[in-house]
Amino acid sequence: RPPDPLGIPVIAAPLPDYSGLKTTIMLRNLPANLQERGLRVVLASRGFEGKYDALHVPQDVRSGCNRGYAYINFVNHQYYREAEVALQG
């Protein structure tokens, strides 16, 4: 293995295999005027408050509108599955 350029020893531990345990969902076809705060309200009204740890709603800088999609990372696979069912079309 090549030496670390900063001289810091690198210790690598094997990562767990999470391939079958999805936690991030992508929502598509969001209304253009829906902002992150509004999506948080929608999620809370559906019982998902506190069940996710990251939410990203990309915004168009010029228009201030979202780009029509968002990503939500749930804290575990079970909440992901619940959202997958609750947020379908």
C-alpha positions in Angstrom: 0.0 0.0 0.0 1.4 3.5 -0.8 2.3 5.7 2.1 -0.2 8.3 3.3 0.9 11.7 1.9 0.4 13.3 5.4 2.2 10.6 7.2 -1.0 9.6 9.1 -1.4 5.8 9.5 -4.6 4.7 7.8 -6.6 1.9 9.5 -9.4 0.5 7.3 -12.1 -1.6 8.7 -14.4 -3.6 6.5 -17.8 -1.9 6.0 -21.0 -3.8 6.7 -23.0 -4.9 3.7 -26.0 -2.6 3.5 -26.9 -3.4 -0.1 -30.2 -5.0 0.8 -31.2 -2.4 3.4 -32.1 0.8 1.6 -32.8 3.9 3.6 -32.8 6.7 1.0 -35.8 7.4 -1.1 -36.2 9.8 -4.0 -39.5 11.7 -4.4 -40.2 12.8 -8.0 -42.7 15.1 -9.6 -42.9 17.5 -6.7 -45.0 20.7 -7.1 -42.6 23.5 -8.2 -43.5 25.7 -5.2 -42.9 23.0 -2.5 -39.9 24.1 -0.4 -38.1 22.0 2.2 -40.1 23.4 5.1 -43.4 22.4 3.3 -42.0 18.9 2.6 -41.2 18.5 6.3 -44.8 19.5 7.2 -46.1 16.8 4.7 -43.8 14.2 6.2 -44.8 15.1 9.7 -48.5 14.9 8.7 -47.9 11.4 7.4 -46.2 10.3 10.7 -42.6 10.5 9.6 -41.4 13.2 12.0 -38.2 12.1 13.6 -37.9 9.1 11.3 -35.4 10.6 8.9 -32.1 12.2 9.4 -31.5 14.0 6.1 -33.7 15.8 3.6 -32.5 17.5 0.4 -34.8 19.5 -1.9 -32.6 20.9 -4.7 -33.6 24.5 -5.7 -33.2 26.3 -8.9 -31.2 29.4 -8.1 -32.9 31.7 -10.6 -36.5 30.8 -10.1 -36.3 29.8 -6.4 -38.5 26.8 -7.2 -37.5 23.2 -6.5 -36.2 21.0 -9.3 -39.1 18.6 -9.0 -37.5 16.0 -6.8 -36.1 15.4 -3.3 -34.1 12.9 -1.4 -35.0 11.7 2.1 -32.7 9.4 4.2 -34.6 7.5 6.8 -32.9 6.3 10.0 -33.6 2.7 9.3 -34.9 0.4 6.6 -38.3 -0.1 8.2 -39.1 3.6 8.0 -37.9 3.6 4.4 -40.4 0.8 3.6 -43.2 2.6 5.4 -42.5 5.8 3.4 -42.3 3.8 0.2 -45.8 2.7 0.8 -47.2 5.9 2.2 -45.8 8.3 -0.3 -46.6 6.3 -3.5 -48.4 8.3 -6.2 
